[in-house]
Amino acid sequence: MKFFKWLLTHLRDACIYFTVFQFAVTAVFQLTAENGGKGQFLLFTVELAVFAFSFLLAVAADIFKIKKISLLLRILLHFLSCLVAVFLLFSIVSGDMFKVNSLLFIMFGFAVLYIVCAAVAGLIIHFKSKKISDESEYESQFSGKKQ
């Protein structure tokens, strides 16, 4: 029963990711298609690869729930699992279309994008926690005791 709840939760999250990525992939295909190619459907293998990518991202989000390891290690593990998901996505979708150099360029681009997003998220969390600590009033630990 616990496994099915886990699976349904991740399938729900994967479906949300899938919808977003599917819109992006369709938009890119439609914008880059030649004049006669607009309106065509994507291949089923592309659909499966995008859904598998979405599911892997949903499962990778569980890494942040592990409190026994440091935040830096969780971020590193999440980054590596997302990098594997991106690699699998582009290797399945491309087939022989991408050469090793272009695949490495895509992976590098993803790594840069991940680092930028992680830095922005880290700054937001830092400033939000600092604001909360600044707004809290100081309570003396010794206010109730008489000397």
Secondary structure, DSSP 8 states (H G I E B T S, - for coil): -HHHHHHHHHHHHHHHHHHHHHHHHHHHHHHHS-GGGTT----HHHHHHHHHHHHHHHHHGGGGG--SS-HHHHHHHHHHHHHHHHHHHHHHHHTTSS-HHHHHHHHHHHHHHHHHHHHHHHHHHHHHHHHHHHHS----TTTT---
